[in-house]
Amino acid sequence: MPDLPAVLTVEEMARVMRLSRGSAYEAVRTGAIPSIRIGRTIRIPRAALLALLGEVGPADEHVGREQHAAGIRERSVGRGGADGGAS
């Protein structure tokens, strides 16, 4: 999978993972698949996907963790804060 782009669309990730489009979006929504949201655009970092699949080598492992953490922070901000907007 080294020929994957640096970030994938949800549809591209669904093809790689052999998921239906709906299942892929549900996995992103629940956080099962790390993602980055910019406005209405959702992207899945290649490093995060490979880490999820257990295909990250030792030299690349820190990149996957950093991008995964960034995705979690981005999703939290997009929903109104770390608590998901509940006040």
LUMSE-356601 format. One line per 4 residues: their letters; for each residue x, y, z of N, C-alpha, C. Coordinates in pm, whole numbers, plus 50000, padded with zeros to 5 digits. Example, Ala and Ser with C-alpha at 12.3 -4.5 7.8 and 13.67 -1.06 7.14 Angstrom:
// LUMSE-356601
AS	51319/49431/50780/51230/49550/50780/51320/49670/50780; 51285/49775/50708/51367/49894/50714/51290/50003/50787;
***
This chain:
// LUMSE-356601
MPDL	50080/49879/50000/50000/50000/50000/50084/50128/50000; 50211/50120/49969/50291/50243/49969/50252/50341/49858; 50173/50296/49762/50133/50385/49653/50008/50467/49687; 49957/50456/49808/49841/50536/49850/49881/50683/49863;
PAVL	49789/50774/49834/49818/50917/49855/49832/50947/50004; 49888/51063/50036/49909/51103/50176/49779/51110/50253; 49671/51152/50188/49538/51152/50248/49441/51089/50150; 49340/51022/50203/49241/50955/50121/49103/51013/50149;
TVEE	49018/51009/50049/48878/51042/50071/48813/50923/50140; 48694/50941/50190/48623/50831/50255/48596/50720/50153; 48562/50758/50031/48535/50658/49927/48660/50579/49892; 48776/50646/49885/48902/50575/49858/48935/50480/49972;
MARV	48917/50526/50094/48943/50442/50210/48849/50322/50211; 48724/50343/50171/48627/50233/50168/48673/50125/50069; 48724/50167/49954/48773/50069/49856/48892/49991/49912; 48986/50062/49975/49104/49996/50032/49062/49896/50139;
MRLS	48968/49934/50223/48925/49850/50335/48816/49751/50294; 48767/49764/50170/48659/49679/50119/48533/49693/50204; 48498/49819/50229/48377/49853/50303/48277/49918/50210; 48151/49914/50247/48051/49990/50173/48072/50138/50206;
RGSA	48021/50225/50122/48033/50368/50144/47970/50406/50278; 47851/50352/50306/47781/50382/50431/47859/50335/50553; 47917/50215/50545/47996/50163/50657/48120/50248/50680; 48181/50294/50571/48301/50379/50583/48267/50510/50652;
YEAV	48158/50575/50611/48119/50701/50674/48081/50680/50821; 48018/50567/50852/47982/50537/50991/48108/50517/51075; 48208/50448/51021/48333/50427/51093/48404/50559/51119; 48398/50650/51024/48458/50783/51044/48378/50859/51150;
RTGA	48245/50854/51141/48160/50927/51234/48183/50882/51378; 48200/50753/51399/48218/50700/51534/48361/50711/51585; 48454/50744/51496/48594/50755/51535/48672/50626/51521; 48607/50521/51469/48677/50394/51449/48787/50409/51344;
IPSI	48767/50498/51250/48867/50533/51148/48910/50676/51176; 49038/50699/51206/49085/50836/51229/49067/50922/51105; 49023/51045/51124/48999/51133/51009/49027/51277/51046; 49039/51357/50942/49056/51500/50956/48940/51566/50884;
RIGR	48873/51658/50950/48762/51730/50888/48802/51875/50870; 48790/51923/50747/48812/52063/50715/48684/52111/50649; 48607/52189/50724/48475/52226/50674/48391/52100/50660; 48338/52078/50540/48258/51958/50514/48339/51847/50451;
TIRI	48469/51871/50431/48556/51773/50368/48617/51682/50473; 48615/51552/50447/48673/51454/50536/48788/51385/50464; 48901/51376/50531/49016/51306/50476/49071/51210/50580; 49121/51097/50532/49181/50997/50619/49331/50996/50590;
PRAA	49415/51030/50688/49560/51026/50666/49607/50883/50639; 49690/50867/50536/49744/50735/50501/49813/50673/50622; 49894/50750/50694/49968/50697/50808/49872/50643/50915; 49761/50713/50938/49664/50668/51038/49596/50539/50993;
LLAL	49564/50531/50863/49500/50411/50810/49596/50292/50819; 49721/50314/50780/49820/50206/50788/49843/50163/50932; 49845/50259/51024/49862/50226/51166/49743/50142/51214; 49624/50179/51171/49504/50104/51208/49513/49960/51157;
LGEV	49569/49944/51039/49582/49812/50979/49706/49738/51028; 49787/49805/51111/49907/49742/51163/50020/49733/51063; 50021/49822/50964/50122/49817/50858/50223/49931/50867; 50234/49995/50982/50330/50104/50997/50460/50046/51049;
GPAD	50569/50081/50982/50701/50037/51025/50746/50119/51144; 50849/50075/51215/50898/50147/51333/50935/50292/51303; 50993/50319/51186/51034/50456/51153/50915/50547/51130; 50802/50492/51087/50684/50571/51055/50582/50575/51168;
EHVG	50603/50499/51274/50504/50485/51379/50467/50618/51443; 50564/50705/51471/50535/50832/51536/50449/50920/51449; 50462/50912/51317/50382/50993/51226/50236/50954/51238; 50208/50825/51242/50071/50779/51256/50007/50826/51385;
REQH	50081/50820/51495/50027/50865/51624/49999/51014/51622; 50092/51093/51565/50073/51238/51561/49952/51273/51476; 49938/51212/51360/49825/51243/51274/49695/51194/51336; 49698/51080/51402/49578/51030/51469/49535/51127/51579;
AAGI	49632/51172/51658/49600/51267/51765/49547/51397/51707; 49604/51443/51597/49556/51566/51532/49413/51547/51484; 49381/51428/51431/49246/51401/51386/49147/51402/51500; 49186/51347/51613/49099/51346/51730/49074/51489/51776;
RERS	49181/51570/51782/49164/51710/51823/49074/51783/51724; 49092/51760/51595/49012/51828/51493/48865/51788/51506; 48838/51659/51526/48698/51616/51540/48637/51679/51664; 48714/51688/51772/48662/51747/51895/48628/51893/51876;
VGRG	48715/51967/51810/48692/52108/51785/48570/52126/51694; 48558/52041/51593/48447/52052/51499/48311/52026/51561; 48309/51957/51674/48181/51925/51740/48156/52014/51861; 48234/52117/51877/48207/52209/51986/48291/52188/52109;
GADG	48403/52119/52098/48491/52103/52213/48515/51958/52244; 48601/51933/52340/48641/51800/52375/48526/51715/52429; 48424/51779/52483/48312/51704/52538/48201/51684/52437; 48227/51714/52308/48126/51693/52206/48020/51799/52203;
GAS	48042/51911/52267/47946/52020/52263/47850/52023/52380; 47857/51922/52468/47767/51920/52583/47812/52022/52686; 47718/52095/52740/47752/52195/52842/47668/52175/52964;
***
